[in-house]
Structures are given as C-alpha cells and as structure tokens.
C-alpha cells in the first residue's frame, strides 16, 4: 500500500463534525496463513481497513522494522499505523479487526507471542474508557515507539487523551527501542 502516506495534521476539523478520527496500529512478524511475508500481510490489512463499511482510510504511515518487546528470539516486526475516519462503535470495530486477523492466520496463544497480524485500536477521536474491551486509548501505546513513530507519520499533532502529552513528548521520554524504517518500502 504505497502512496497513501499522508502526514496531514489531524486536528483539522471537517465540515461534518460527526466524522471521527480512528488510529489503528498494524504489526506482524510471521508469514500469514498463505505464506505472505509480514510486510505484505500488513499492506493487505490496510487495504481491508479501507473496505470496512462506514469508514474511510485517510492515511497509512511508513513501515518500520522493530525489535520484539520484550526482547526475545522472535523475528523483527513490521509495524505501521493507519488513520481512518467515520463513525463506528468500538466493540464493532474490534470485532472487524479480529476478523481480519483471523483471516490472516492469527492464533492467540500467550502474550507477546509471534503473530501473523496484530491490529490494535490506538485511539478513537480521543475517547477514554476503561471497560468494556477495547480499552481506549490503547493502554500501552504511549510506551511503544513502534506505535508512536508511525502514529506521528499520520497524525503529527496527536495528543494522548489521558496524559495530555504530545506524540513528540511521549517519544522523547522513551528509551531506545530498536525501530528503523523498513528497507522494502
């Protein structure tokens, strides 16, 4: 999915105030169930996000290679963030994301296990909620350079709705996490 990268600021309000900004993190470090490489699985997942009813794909970040967190013997991950707009309830969106993951061979075993595809809702227009699932904003997003770096690509003026910190402030506070642009993009 090349050519959709767009660093347009996210704070610009549209004429239709009902349109909501949605940020989805994508990651994979194993080939999918058809043997497709992780970066291609992620690109295909972005295309699927653009097909979800009532949602519009606005932008996709560059792709990044990241070391597994916590460190392990797993292969590096491919990570990115997609920005969508539209209206949907969080539970419905989570169900659709899990369906896309399952179609790509995602099997949930132990936490931090290697995966064919991981799709996480990072933010839905600043919504804050602790239950039910999904928790919003994503509870560990602010601790992960592999989320914040591509998020900055698609929403450079994003502010964490819980802490009030900018994406740049959050990234500056993190220790090095082994993230680099993907060579194949």
Secondary structure, 3 states (H helix, E strand, C coil): CCCCCCCCCCCCCCCCCCCEEEEEEEEECCCCCCCCCHHHHHHHHHHHHCCCCCEEEEEECCCEEECCCCCCCCCCEEEEEEEEEECCCHHHHHHHHHHHHHHCCCCCCCCCCCCCCEEEEEEECCCCECCCCCCECCCCHHHCHHHHHHHHHHCCCCECCCCCCEHHHHHHCCCCCCEEECCCC
